[in-house]
Structures are given as C-alpha cells and as structure tokens.
Amino acid sequence: MSRSNTDVSDQVVNEACPLTEVLDHVAGKWSIGILVAAAHGPVRFTELERAITGISRRMLTLNLRKLERDGLLIRTVYPTVPPKVEYRLTPMAEELHATLAGLVGWAERHRTDIANARAVYDAAAEPVP
C-alpha cells in the first residue's frame, strides 16, 4: 500500500473514532430514555429513575455522568438539605431530541410495514416439507 493511502485510512480512523464513541453514548441502552425523560424540562434523579423502567441507580448515575461529560446534560445542584439535583438538556441535546423524535415518528409510521416485511421474509425462509 502506498504511503498516501495509509494517510487516508489513518485520517478516516482518527475522525471516525470520536464519532463512534459519541454515537455509542447517545444510542446506548439507557441514554435515549434519559434524553427523552429530560426533554420536558428540568428533571430530578428520582424522577428519571421512575421514568426509565429497569435502570439501576448505579447505571443511571453512570449514564448521567457520560451525558454530562459529552455536553448533553446540565446538572444543577441546589444548596438545600437534602441536596436537590436537577438535570436538563443542553441546546445541543435539544437538537438531538428533535432528531430522535423524527426517528421515533418514522418507526411508528413504518411499524406495520416492518412487521409485514419480516413475515414475508420468514415465510420465504421456512423449509418446504
């Protein structure tokens, strides 16, 4: 392989790695639920915990930290006893939420089409006796 081709593949890998990492965070098992739950204004930890079925406190904490680190959530701590903590979406996350809403709308519109396509595919794949 020539040196110029190696440079191109290195450049693609270097650009793709951060992109893949961010997409993994955003599309993670719990991240979408957190972003959707926080989209309607400031939300407290316990509200998120109740809104996202099946998430443990530890997993919620880890995902909140990741999303905050990625600049998608703003964490506000109020100096009260006990401490009050709220999470809200950043403008960047609000844009992402609009995109996710479009994807959800697409899935709802095409749910029947996908189910029908699966049934046709599965019927064609069944062995003939």
MOBELMO-V807195 format. One record per pair of residues at least 4 apart in sequence whose ideal C-beta (glycine too) atoms are under 7 Angstrom apart, sorted by the first residue. I is the first residue (numbers start at 1). J is the second residue. If there is no record, write none. Layout:
BEGIN
I;J / I;J
END
This chain:
BEGIN
1;5 / 1;6 / 3;7 / 4;8 / 5;9 / 6;10 / 7;11 / 8;12 / 9;13 / 10;14 / 11;15 / 12;16 / 13;17 / 15;19 / 16;20 / 17;21 / 18;22 / 19;23 / 20;24 / 21;25 / 22;26 / 22;70 / 23;27 / 24;28 / 25;31 / 25;66 / 25;70 / 26;31 / 26;96 / 27;31 / 27;32 / 28;63 / 30;34 / 30;52 / 30;55 / 30;59 / 30;63 / 31;35 / 31;63 / 31;67 / 32;36 / 32;100 / 33;37 / 33;52 / 34;38 / 34;48 / 34;52 / 34;63 / 34;64 / 34;67 / 35;39 / 35;72 / 35;89 / 35;93 / 35;96 / 35;97 / 35;100 / 36;100 / 37;43 / 37;48 / 37;51 / 37;52 / 38;43 / 38;48 / 38;73 / 38;87 / 38;88 / 38;89 / 39;89 / 39;97 / 41;88 / 42;86 / 42;87 / 42;88 / 43;47 / 43;48 / 43;86 / 43;87 / 44;85 / 44;86 / 45;49 / 45;85 / 46;50 / 47;51 / 48;52 / 48;60 / 48;87 / 49;55 / 49;57 / 49;60 / 52;60 / 55;59 / 55;60 / 56;60 / 57;61 / 58;62 / 59;63 / 60;64 / 61;65 / 62;66 / 63;67 / 64;68 / 64;73 / 64;87 / 65;69 / 66;70 / 67;72 / 67;73 / 68;73 / 68;75 / 71;90 / 71;92 / 72;89 / 72;90 / 72;92 / 72;93 / 72;96 / 73;87 / 73;89 / 73;90 / 73;93 / 74;88 / 74;90 / 75;85 / 75;87 / 76;86 / 77;83 / 77;85 / 78;83 / 78;84 / 80;84 / 89;93 / 89;94 / 89;97 / 91;95 / 92;96 / 93;97 / 94;98 / 95;99 / 96;100 / 97;101 / 98;102 / 99;103 / 100;104 / 101;105 / 102;106 / 103;107 / 104;108 / 105;109 / 106;110 / 107;111 / 110;114 / 111;115 / 112;116 / 113;117 / 114;118 / 115;119 / 116;120 / 117;121 / 118;122 / 119;123 / 120;124 / 121;125 / 122;126
END
